[in-house]
């Protein structure tokens, strides 16, 4: 069905309610000599501020040191020298960081921040829902932004908009999806909360699309955390690994869009990486070229982040990611971890809502890729909900019809 203008506010409210219910559901040899800065723990009321590693110890100190960190065993390949200001390579299943350079250095992320946007918004907007875009939803897009071509008064499926986000890095698609999930500022706050819940404390969200904004930063560590979390979601993997798609145009037509991640598509002089899964690339004049990439080989999945190579042009970010992936697969079993992507994961508060939940590993999701169809969304919300200590009654009468599958 189509979301008309009159139902747009209700759609946003419904998405926020869904998000709230989901949140309440049970759910070594080193280089560098600088002192370890203290991590910034999550101060949210719903989680304990005490960070932990998987083994319950303090956060990994090596990753807070400047320079390149690696713990090779005998016969390990030499860690590569790269031009990127910050980089990291990790095992996506175990979370072990195999090597890193200035892992927690805070830098502008550009469109790699869209990984966090997707982690936050994908679960609350069913893929097959149709929505007619309004003029106001396309206001405020930064000058020079990448766009997929979203137009007002045209109707799109949510899955079309996600193709626009992942393939074309469309800030216009992000603006529409953010409007449907509660608005620009509310989405930024939810992204911030999501980052902290994942143990990513270097990230400050000011613009959900990754557009340069004062104070907006992330790190190689945090972006690897987001990429790894995305690999546990079949929907996320489906979009981030898609090379081409058709995007709706005017007069009932459509046009082809192609993923701008050259390591995935093998274009513009960059060779496609064997076993590449995808994830997300980005660029702004302030951030330079940025990339979160993953590849699967021989039962192992690696995730790498590369931020702002200082030489080599626009292809350097892909070639340096290739070098890290090659090194990581070659170093399998021949290096000790210098840290863990779970190091700053926060403990939920004790109580009945803190039941442990299990999520599929990236390897399990990738093994099932291609066998699981994209499920259409059927969303019905009726009745009344009592929200907040003030006893404010929120009554929703919104019925979503059977959605069209992607």
C-alpha positions in Angstrom: 0.0 0.0 0.0 1.0 3.6 -0.4 1.8 5.8 2.6 0.0 9.0 1.8 0.7 12.5 3.3 -1.9 12.1 6.0 -0.4 8.9 7.3 3.2 10.0 7.2 3.3 11.2 10.8 1.7 8.0 11.9 4.2 6.0 10.0 7.1 7.7 11.8 5.4 7.3 15.1 4.8 3.6 14.4 8.5 3.1 13.5 9.5 4.7 16.7 7.2 2.6 18.8 8.5 -0.5 17.0 12.0 0.5 17.8 11.1 1.1 21.4 9.5 -2.4 21.7 12.6 -4.0 20.1 14.8 -2.2 22.6 12.8 -3.5 25.5 12.5 -7.0 24.2 14.6 -9.8 25.9 16.9 -9.5 24.1 52.8 -8.8 22.3 54.9 -6.9 19.8 53.7 -3.4 19.4 54.7 0.0 17.8 54.1 3.4 19.4 54.8 4.8 22.8 51.9 7.1 23.6 50.0 6.7 26.8 46.7 4.9 26.6 43.8 7.4 26.7 40.8 6.4 28.8 37.8 5.1 26.8 34.6 7.0 27.0 32.0 4.6 28.5 28.3 4.7 27.7 26.5 6.8 30.2 23.0 5.7 29.1 20.5 4.7 31.8 19.6 1.4 30.2 23.1 -0.1 30.4 25.9 -0.3 32.9 28.7 2.1 32.2 31.4 -0.6 32.8 33.0 -1.7 29.6 34.2 -5.3 29.3 35.9 -7.7 27.0 34.5 -11.1 26.1 36.5 -12.5 29.0 35.3 -9.8 31.4 38.7 -7.9 31.6 39.4 -4.3 31.0 39.3 -2.9 27.4 42.2 -3.8 25.2 45.0 -1.4 25.9 47.0 -2.0 22.7 44.4 -0.6 20.5 44.5 2.7 22.3 48.2 3.1 21.5 49.4 5.2 18.5 51.1 3.5 15.6 50.8 0.0 14.3 49.9 -2.8 16.7 50.5 -6.5 15.8 51.6 -9.6 17.7 53.3 -11.9 15.2 54.3 -15.5 15.9 57.2 -17.2 14.2 56.8 -17.3 10.4 54.0 -14.7 10.4 53.9 -12.4 7.3 55.1 -8.9 7.8 52.3 -6.4 8.5 51.9 -4.1 5.5 52.8 -0.4 5.6 49.9 1.7 4.4 49.3 5.3 3.8 45.9 5.4 5.5 45.7 7.6 8.6 43.9 4.7 10.4 43.2 1.1 9.6 42.1 -2.2 11.2 41.7 -5.8 10.2 39.7 -8.3 12.3 38.1 -11.7 12.2 34.4 -11.1 11.8 33.3 -14.2 13.6 35.4 -14.1 16.7 35.9 -10.3 16.8 39.6 -10.7 17.3 41.6 -7.8 15.9 44.6 -9.1 14.0 46.4 -5.8 13.5 45.5 -2.1 13.5 47.0 1.3 13.1 45.7 4.1 15.3 42.5 2.1 15.8 40.7 4.6 18.0 41.8 7.8 16.2 38.7 9.9 15.7 38.3 10.9 12.1 35.4 12.0 9.8 33.8 8.8 8.5 32.0 10.1 5.4 29.4 7.7 4.0 30.8 4.7 5.9 28.6 6.1 8.7 25.6 4.8 6.7 26.5 1.4 8.1 25.4 2.6 11.5 22.3 4.2 9.9 21.4 0.9 8.4 21.9 -1.0 11.6 19.6 1.5 13.3 16.8 1.8 10.8 16.7 -1.4 8.8 14.9 -3.4 11.5 12.0 -1.0 11.8 11.0 -0.4 8.2 9.7 -3.4 6.3 11.2 -3.7 2.9 8.0 -3.9 0.8 6.2 -1.0 2.2 5.4 1.7 -0.4 5.9 5.4 0.4 5.2 8.6 -1.6 8.0 11.1 -1.1 7.1 14.7 -0.1 9.1 17.8 -0.8 9.8 18.4 2.9 11.5 15.0 3.1 14.1 16.1 0.6 15.0 19.4 2.2 18.3 20.0 4.0 20.4 17.7 1.8 24.0 19.0 1.9 25.5 20.7 -1.2 27.5 18.3 -3.3 25.9 15.3 -1.7 25.7 12.0 -3.6 22.2 11.2 -4.7 20.4 8.3 -6.2 17.6 10.5 -7.7 14.7 10.3 -5.2 12.0 12.6 -6.5 9.0 14.2 -4.7 5.6 12.8 -5.4 7.0 9.5 -6.6 6.2 6.3 -4.8 9.1 4.0 -3.8 9.3 0.7 -1.9 11.5 0.9 1.2 13.8 -1.7 -0.5 14.3 0.8 -3.4 15.5 3.4 -1.0 17.9 1.0 0.7 19.3 0.1 -2.7 19.8 3.9 -3.1 21.6 4.1 0.2 24.0 1.1 -0.3 24.6 1.3 -4.0 24.6 5.0 -4.8 25.3 6.3 -1.3 22.2 8.4 -1.8 21.8 11.1 0.9 18.4 11.8 -0.6 17.3 8.2 0.2 18.8 8.5 3.7 16.7 11.7 4.3 13.5 9.9 3.4 14.2 6.8 5.5 15.1 9.0 8.4 11.9 10.9 8.1 10.0 7.7 8.2 11.8 6.5 11.3 11.2 9.5 13.5 12.9 12.4 11.9 16.5 13.6 11.3 17.5 14.5 14.9 15.7 11.5 16.4 17.4 9.2 14.0 20.8 10.7 14.8 20.2 10.1 18.6 19.1 6.5 18.0 22.2 6.0 15.9 24.3 7.4 18.8 22.5 5.0 21.2 23.0 2.1 18.9 26.8 2.9 18.6 27.2 2.9 22.4 25.2 -0.3 22.7 27.6 -2.0 20.3 30.6 -0.7 22.2 31.6 1.9 19.7 32.4 5.0 21.8 34.5 7.0 19.3 31.6 7.8 17.2 29.7 11.1 17.3 26.7 11.3 15.0 25.6 14.8 13.8 24.4 13.9 10.3 22.9 10.4 9.7 24.0 10.3 6.1 27.7 10.8 6.9 27.8 14.3 5.3 30.6 16.4 6.9 29.3 18.2 10.0 31.2 19.8 12.9 32.0 17.3 15.5 31.0 14.2 13.5 33.7 11.5 13.9 34.2 7.8 14.1 37.2 5.5 14.1 38.6 2.4 12.4 37.6 0.4 15.4 34.0 1.6 15.5 33.4 1.2 11.8 34.7 -2.3 12.0 32.2 -2.9 14.8 29.4 -1.6 12.6 30.5 -3.7 9.6 30.8 -6.8 11.7 27.3 -6.2 13.2 25.9 -5.7 9.7 27.3 -9.1 8.6 25.0 -10.7 11.1 21.9 -9.4 9.3 20.8 -11.1 6.2 19.1 -8.0 5.0 22.2 -5.8 5.5 24.3 -8.4 3.7 21.9 -8.5 0.8 22.0 -4.8 0.2 25.7 -4.2 0.9 26.7 -7.0 -1.5 24.4 -6.0 -4.3 26.3 -4.8 -7.4 23.4 -3.5 -9.5 19.7 -2.7 -9.2 16.9 -0.9 -11.0 15.7 2.3 -9.4 12.2 3.8 -10.0 12.0 6.9 -12.3 9.2 9.1 -13.5 6.5 8.0 -15.9 6.5 4.5 -14.5 10.0 3.8 -15.8 13.2 2.9 -14.0 17.0 3.1 -14.5 20.0 1.1 -13.5 22.2 2.0 -10.6 25.6 0.4 -9.8 27.4 0.0 -6.5 30.2 2.6 -6.1 32.3 0.2 -4.1 35.0 -0.6 -6.7 36.4 -3.5 -4.6 33.0 -5.2 -5.0 32.2 -4.4 -8.7 35.8 -4.4 -10.1 35.5 -1.1 -12.0 37.5 2.1 -12.7 40.8 0.2 -12.7 40.2 -1.7 -9.4 40.1 -5.4 -9.6 37.2 -7.2 -7.8 38.5 -8.9 -4.7 37.9 -12.7 -4.5 35.3 -13.6 -1.9 34.3 -9.9 -1.4 31.1 -9.4 0.5 30.9 -5.6 0.1 29.8 -3.3 2.9 30.3 0.5 2.3 32.7 3.1 0.9 32.6 6.9 1.3 34.2 10.2 0.4 34.0 13.8 1.4 36.6 16.6 1.0 37.1 16.6 4.7 37.2 12.8 5.4 39.0 11.8 2.2 38.3 8.3 1.0 37.0 5.8 3.5 36.0 2.1 3.3 34.6 -0.7 5.4 35.0 -4.0 3.5 34.6 -7.7 4.2 35.6 -10.9 2.4 34.9 -14.6 3.0 37.4 -17.3 2.2 37.9 -20.9 3.4 35.3 -20.6 6.1 36.8 -17.3 7.5 35.3 -13.8 7.2 37.5 -10.8 7.6 36.4 -7.2 8.1 38.7 -4.3 7.4 38.5 -0.5 7.7 40.7 2.0 5.9 40.4 5.7 6.6 41.9 8.5 4.5 44.9 7.2 2.5 47.3 10.0 2.1 48.5 9.1 -1.4 47.5 7.0 -4.4 44.4 8.8 -5.5 40.8 7.5 -5.4 41.8 3.9 -5.8 44.2 3.8 -2.9 41.5 3.0 -0.3 40.5 -0.1 -2.2 44.1 -1.3 -2.9 45.0 -0.8 0.8 41.9 -2.7 1.8 43.0 -5.5 -0.6 46.4 -5.5 1.0 45.0 -5.9 4.5 42.6 -8.6 3.4 45.4 -10.6 1.8 47.6 -10.1 4.8 44.8 -11.2 7.2 44.0 -14.4 5.4 47.7 -15.2 5.0 48.3 -14.5 8.7 45.6 -16.9 9.9 46.8 -18.8 12.9 50.2 -17.0 12.8 49.4 -13.9 14.8 47.9 -13.3 18.3 45.1 -10.9 18.7 45.9 -7.3 19.7 42.3 -6.7 20.8 38.7 -7.5 20.3 35.8 -5.8 18.6 33.8 -6.8 21.7 36.2 -5.1 24.1 33.9 -2.1 24.8 30.6 -4.0 24.6 28.6 -2.8 27.6 26.8 -5.1 30.1 23.0 -4.9 30.2 21.6 -4.1 33.6 20.6 -7.2 35.6 16.9 -8.2 35.6 14.3 -10.0 33.5 14.9 -7.8 30.4 18.5 -8.7 30.2 18.1 -12.2 28.9 20.9 -13.2 26.6 20.1 -13.4 22.9 21.9 -15.2 20.2 22.6 -13.9 16.7 23.9 -15.7 13.7 27.6 -15.4 13.0 28.7 -13.6 9.9 29.9 -17.0 8.5 26.4 -18.5 9.0 24.7 -15.5 7.3 27.1 -15.7 4.4 26.7 -19.5 4.0 22.9 -18.9 3.7 23.2 -16.1 1.3 21.3 -16.7 -1.9 19.0 -19.3 -0.3 16.9 -17.0 1.8 14.5 -14.8 -0.2 13.8 -11.3 0.8 10.7 -11.5 2.9 7.8 -9.0 2.2 6.7 -7.0 5.1 3.2 -7.2 6.6 2.8 -4.7 9.4 -0.4 -4.1 11.3 -0.7 -1.9 14.4 -4.1 -1.5 16.1 -5.3 -0.7 19.6 -3.8 1.6 22.2 -0.5 1.7 24.0 0.2 3.4 27.3 3.6 5.1 27.1 5.6 6.8 29.8 5.3 7.4 33.5 2.9 10.3 32.8 0.4 7.8 31.5 0.1 9.4 28.1 -2.1 7.2 25.9 -1.0 6.8 22.3 -3.7 5.4 20.0 -2.7 4.1 16.6 -5.0 3.0 14.0 -2.8 2.2 11.1 -3.0 -0.9 9.0 -0.2 -1.9 6.6 -1.4 -4.1 3.7 0.5 -7.0 2.3 3.7 -5.7 1.0 5.3 -6.3 -2.4 8.4 -8.5 -2.2 11.7 -7.1 -3.5 
